[in-house]
Amino acid sequence: MKKFVWIALAGFFLGVLLAGYIFVYLPEKHAETSFLNKTSSPLGANLYAEAPQVKPDLDFVKVSEKLGPAVLKIESERVEKQSSMTFPDSPFGDDFWDRFFGRQQQRPQEYKFTVQGTGFYISNDGYILTNNHLVEKASKVKVFTVQGDEYTAKIIGTDPKTDLALIKVDTKNVPFAELGDSAQMKIGEWVLAIGNPLGMEHTVTAGIVSAKGRQLGLGGDVQTYEDYIQTDAAINRGNSGGPLVNMKGEVIGITSNMLAPNPTGGNIGIGFAIPSNMAKKVVTQLKEKGRVIRGWLGVSIVTQPIDQDYQKALNLKSRKGAIINDVTPGSPAEKAGIKQYDVVTEVNGTVVESPTDLRMKIADIQPGTKVEIKFVRDGQEKTVTAAIAELETGEKAKTAGESAAKNIGITLSTLTPQMARRYGLRTTEGLLINEVENGSDAERKGIQPGDIIIEVNRQKITTVSQWESIMRKVKPGDALLLLIRREQDGQSRDAIVTIRIS
């Protein structure tokens, strides 16, 4: 019995000594069993089985310090004329003017006001990139640096179709920002927006890339080139023209618009920036030629991407491509044999992904170049060759409808729901009058910018294309019967107006 007791005691003491050795002399073995390093869950095992991921550099301070000196405050001075509110033969009547607008019979007066925004140096010799809507029609453009310097800028060139402008100040060796590759940005990546929102100079806000390839339709019936980067970095009035920067300190976008639930505006986490890759092409041409030269095929396209209904109705194998909505008479498209309902699928062997993609591809082609265009018609693939022409710009860029409209003293554009929200209008369809020529028949009849044409010759009208069709049929001396609507202070009033073609 004693023998077994001694054996038990010896075993106990040996066990204590062994445990002490493990915990005292082999602490690394103890560390392996710590709950802090324990990876018993399947998720943990999977994570540790993969190679460690390199974390992106999220040093906002470093990026802000690098880009901040290149960002500028822009102030544009404009002078506009405001026409008088009443006219002797106004179809709206004096009672209408008195009730809704007050009696004002003064002559047109000039009003001077200032538009503020942002821009940034893109080279050390004073070239500045900003938004077109900040400097268009400006009589003077001033630039203010973070160091407190003030310059008067020269407008080198503007491009309303992308809302970009290139201006320059007389200076040397300035800090500048580099335009990065916006195509490499992925949804979810961090970005910083730098600008002067609401007069708060050199404000930096952070967010992510929320989406890419956004189309806002702000041009209405006027062809624009929109491929916006969406971000939730706070963007407010005054940020326009500022840089959207990645974590490498490269500009991957130029802030341009924001989406707000009411006309007064305000950040709700939905802002838009023009991709830097688009800006590179525009800047090069503005610097060399003062304008942007784009290719023109002569078609209007269905802006909605091809869905299953379109695919079935047009007997398509794929949902990639762009549906031809209309073909301009005498255009390269008509000469090549392209027709309404055709679906363009390739340009020079490159697949057309979407309506926007077709517009961009054609715009990038040098005028005079012959291209092969593949399309589907009634389920059959066809290929034609078209000689791309130049898309007219500047004054020539006005549509036929706008040109003809000048014969009665107005310029106009298609009113879209997006534009109606932007301007706070309840009417969402019609033709919005942008300008009224001084001394014209339209001015004498009391028509003003902001009025909406609802009907022409007793027929409803909703697009500039319809207006063009009407104007092609009229001759000098003919009269148009217009139904005009005016909205102000929550009130609207219609009036029938006759305008004579000059």
Summary of the structure (lengths in Angstrom):
residues: 502
radius of gyration: 31.8
end to end distance: 131.8
largest distance: 134.8
contacts: 1552
relative contact order: 0.09
helix: 26%
strand: 33%
